[in-house]
Amino acid sequence: MAKVLYEKDGRIGRITLNRPERMNAIDDDLPLELAEAVRQANADEGVHVIVLSGNGDAFCAGYDLTYYAEDPSSDNVTQKDMPWDPMKDYAFMMRNTQNFMTLWRSYRPVICKVHGYAVAGGSDIALSSDLVVMADDAKIGYMPTRVWGCPTTAHWVYRLGAEKAKSLLFTGDKIDGKEAERIGLIHKSVPSDQLDAEVEALAERISTVPVNQLMMQKLMINQAIDAMGLQNTQMIATVFDGITRHSPEGMAFKRRAEETSWKNAVRERDMGTYDWTLDRPINPGG
């Protein structure tokens, strides 16, 4: 079964993440299939705008930690055999980053429709789009900054500025659609029962503009961000992502996930109830 679906609907290209049983979590295949769907949309002169969404209960819940963290046999993102090869890690993660960035480089504008969650690696995908529309009760955030991750696409600072980006990446907190709109992270937040209609109206409005005009406006705006060093920032972010997972604290997180389940390790990480440096639960009394 395809993990990313593509169809053309009039002047709209529709790309849909399609792992609903895993909340569209990212595995080895999904980034490749996403990039191929973007290629198909861009190859069709009749497509003016792309709508990106996810099947099931969420847009994307990030990387599939059942495989990447809990499975002791998985070494794609955490090498158990040392010495760790940072360039092997970089090549794997940069491949994913570049596949997500096909949304940014797409000649067609991309509207991302977020319901449920766009968290961790799922936020990398959403924020690589041009316009993000969220449900008011949807959540976005990058919780792995607490341990075991750095947002490789680095869009947070370019969308928010340094201080607001720091406030979210220092804490790993999730925010809802209303707050994401208030601070300027996304284009718009609407009640969940209005999300589909809002995205459709925006897509239809954009689709009435000629393709070449849309392409010129997108290239003009994107080059300003590129000139600010986006590619260089992504390079160091992707290197740091590998380091976070192979730091003593990152290795402790993976051991904890293998021993007690990734859900428990994530809960302890996000609630701040585990000391990853000492590799033991935090004693509330001292």
Number of C-alpha atoms within 10 A of each C-alpha: 6 11 19 23 19 20 13 15 11 11 19 22 26 21 23 21 26 22 22 16 10 18 22 28 26 23 18 13 12 21 23 17 18 25 19 17 22 25 15 16 24 19 12 12 11 17 22 27 28 30 21 26 22 25 18 17 15 24 33 34 23 24 19 18 19 16 15 20 27 22 15 15 12 14 14 15 18 22 19 14 8 7 7 14 11 14 12 14 22 21 13 15 19 20 14 26 23 18 21 27 19 20 27 20 19 21 24 26 26 27 26 27 25 31 26 23 27 30 26 24 28 24 24 25 29 28 25 22 23 20 20 24 24 33 24 24 19 24 25 28 24 26 25 25 21 22 21 25 22 25 22 24 25 23 22 21 16 15 16 16 13 11 10 16 17 14 11 17 21 13 16 19 18 21 18 18 29 19 17 24 19 12 11 13 23 22 16 20 25 20 15 18 10 12 19 17 12 19 23 15 11 15 21 15 11 19 21 12 12 12 19 13 9 19 15 12 12 18 14 11 10 16 12 11 14 13 9 12 12 18 14 12 16 19 17 14 20 26 19 19 23 27 20 21 24 23 14 14 19 22 22 22 28 24 18 22 21 17 13 12 17 22 13 14 23 19 12 18 21 19 11 14 15 19 16 21 13 11 15 12 12 14 9 6 4 4
